[in-house]
């Protein structure tokens, strides 16, 4: 399993670990979050497990109590992760296609043709204001510590054993073990319960996990869920926290895999937040909370896309 080369089984908890190696991590998020709180800025999550009836589900897969920041190992994977809501909107028209007696492809084509003839965009279009408020941030991931590999069979076995009662309480009965299908599902009561348990683990060397390493459900790469413990404790970032390297901007559109009409990504800079394009490949120094990279606001390039549903940053 070359994907997990250099890893080891934790002697105390039984989960499979990968060492931090200072890889490049990519995150798509709103610029104002980074400007006000740094590249690891994230909303504080207040619930794990089943939600109260009056709370809307908007948690990330491995959110715990506190702040969880999601990174991917490529800009493409990070971009694909945050576009899942638009994909769901596209597939949600399947019942209408059936009612109209058309195949899904025929109905998509019909909706697209009608929208264009009326000068409108399709419901699953990615709006320009969504893009203009967000950038792709490249960060240096931690160089010390351990990631718990959530999609490894050794981790599945260890967590099935440790969480047998909790799994039963969540309705997973009949003795079935945890597997990648469950851990990649949209069952946030399950995945956040597991993440909260993993966050509290004390590893064999006495340290706490940095977070979780997992395969993107888009199959475009791997992701990290980094638990921002220092922010949760009211402390400044450490030198081992993910640190900002470069900010990239999505401004061009293309065709997404599987014939999905999603925007492509390119390494072009926003004028109001970054230096000229010629300096794209230069690494930046770390930007702590409150640091605003770049220059004064400038003119923005707008796209042809219009309104569509909101999407989260993860």
C-alpha positions, 0 to 999 in steps of 0.5 A, a space after each residue: 500500500 504505497 499510499 501509506 508508505 512510512 506509516 506505522 500502527 500506534 502501539 497505544 491506540 491501534 490506529 494507523 498513523 502517518 508522520 507529518 512531512 510538511 507537504 503542500 496543502 490546498 484550501 478553498 475558503 472565503 478571503 475575509 476569513 483568511 484576512 481576519 484570522 489567518 489561513 487556518 481560520 474556521 468556524 467553531 463547531 458546537 455539536 458532535 453526534 446527532 444534532 438537536 432538532 432545531 439545528 441545520 446540518 452544515 458540519 464537515 465530515 470530521 468536524 469535532 468540538 472546536 475548529 477543524 480546517 480542511 486541506 487537500 493535496 492538490 488544488 484540483 482536489 480542494 476545488 472538487 471538495 467544495 463543489 459537491 453542493 453544486 453537484 447535488 443540485 444538478 443530480 436533484 433534478 433526476 425526479 423531474 427528468 423521470 416525471 417528464 419521461 426523459 433520460 437524465 442527460 436529455 433533461 439536463 440538456 433541455 434545462 440548459 437550452 431553456 435557461 440559455 434562451 431566457 438569458 439565465 444560468 442553470 440552477 447548478 451554475 457556480 456564481 461569479 460572486 461565489 468565486 470572487 469571495 474565495 481563493 485557493 490557498 496553498 499552505 505548508 502543512 505541519 512538519 512534526 506530529 502524526 495524522 490518523 489515517 481514516 481509510 486504513 483497515 487497521 484504523 477501521 478495526 481499532 475504531 470498531 472495537 473502541 466505539 462498539 457501543 456508540 455505533 450501536 447507539 447510532 443505529 449501526 447494528 448487527 455487528 458490522 465493522 466500520 469501513 470506508 463507505 460509512 466513513 465517506 458517507 454524509 452521516 455526520 452523526 457518525 463521522 463527527 462522533 468518530 472524529 471526536 473520539 480520535 481527537 481525544 486519543 493519546 498516541 504512543 509517544 504521548 502526543 495528540 493527533 494533528 488530525 485525520 488523513 483521508 481519501 477525497 470522496 471525489 477520488 482526486 487525491 487525499 485530504 487532511 482535517 486539521 484540528 486547530 487546537 491552539 485557536 480553540 485554547 485561545 493561543 497564537 499559532 505555532 510554527 508547526 501549524 499550517 502556514 500560508 505560502 501562496 494564494 491562487 484564484 479561480 477565474 476561468 471555466 472549463 468542463 469538470 470530470 464526468 461531463 459535469 459543467 464546473 469551473 476549472 482552476 488556474 493559478 491567476 492572482 486576484 489584484 486586490 489580494 496578491 502581487 503581480 502574476 510574475 511572482 506566482 511561484 514565489 513562496 510567501 512567509 507565514 501569515 498569522 491571524 489578522 495578516 492581509 497579504 497583498 495590495 489595495 482593492 482593484 477591478 475584478 474580472 467577472 464571469 458569465 455565471 449567475 445565481 446558484 445555491 450556497 456552498 460551504 467551504 469544505 
